[in-house]
Amino acid sequence: MELLVLAALAFAAVVVFGVLASVFSLVLGLIALPFRILGWLFHGALALLAIPFVILFAVLGAVVFGAGMLFIIVPAFPIIALAFLAWWLVRRNQRHAAVNPTR
């Protein structure tokens, strides 16, 4: 019987400490919220300042790695030309639906 009472007291202690920890966490979260919002604003401003550099490095990377892409694209030109020719032949031979002017 004593173990049952001890288990109930231990459970109550865990519940009380859990509630106290959650209240403490909520209060500290509310205190820290303005600083978190300020940090988000600074991160956003720095991200806006970084956009031109990202665009610059993207263009620079496209120019630098574009030369390597030519080695892939040039052998693919005959395949691309055949695909375009097939698409053109299919589109050219399609019958157009008659337009009914009464509707």
N, C-alpha and C positions, 0 to 999 in steps of 0.2 A: 504494500500500500504506500509505503514511503517513496518508493521509486516512481509511482504514478504521480504523486504530488510534486516530486522533484522534476519530472518530465514536463508537467504542466507549468511549473515556475520557469523552467528553462525556455519553453516555448513562448511564454509571455515576455520574458526578457528579450528574446530574439525579435519578437514583434515590436516591442517598445524601441529597441535600438534601431530597427529598420525604419520605423516611422521617424525617429529623430534624425537619422542619416538622410532620409528623403527630404525632410523639412530644411535641414542644413544645406543640402545640395540645391534646393529650389531657391533659398535666400541668396546663396553665393552666385547662382546663375543669374538672378535678377540684378545683383550688384555688378556682375561682370558684363551684362548685356550691352550697356552703352559703349564699353571698350571694344566689344566684338563688332558692333555696328561700325564704329570708327575704323577698325581694322579692315572690314569689308570695303569701306569707302576708299581707303588708301590702296588696297589691292586693285580695286576697279580703276582708280586713276592711273596707277602704274601700268595696268593692262592696256589702257587707252594710249599711254605713251609708248608702249612696246609695239603697237600695231604697225607703225611705219617700218620698224626694223624687221618685223616678221615678213612683211611684204617684200622688203629689199632682199632679205636672204632667200625668200622663195623664188624671186626672179633670178637671183644669182645662182641658186642651185639648179634652176631650169636651164640656164645658159651653160653651166659647167657640165651637168649630166646630160644635156641635150645632145652633145656630140656623141656620147655613148649610145643614146637612143637611135641615132642614125644607123648604127650597125644592125639594129633590130628592124627598123622600119623599111630600110632600102630593100632587103630581101623579101619583105612582105608586100611590096608594091604589086607584083604580078597577081598575087592572091586577092588583094584588095581590088585590083582592076577587074578580075574575073567576077568577083562578088557584085561589083557595081554594074557590070555588063548584064549579069543575070537579073538583077533588080530592075534595070532599065527595060530589058526584054519583057519581063512579067508586067510591069506597069504599062508598057506600050500596047500589049496585046489584050489588056482588059477591056471588056465592053462596058461602056458607061450606061448607067440606068437612065431610062427615059424620064424626063421631067414632065409631070402632068401640070399644065398651067391652071387647071380648073380648081385645084385644091389650095 
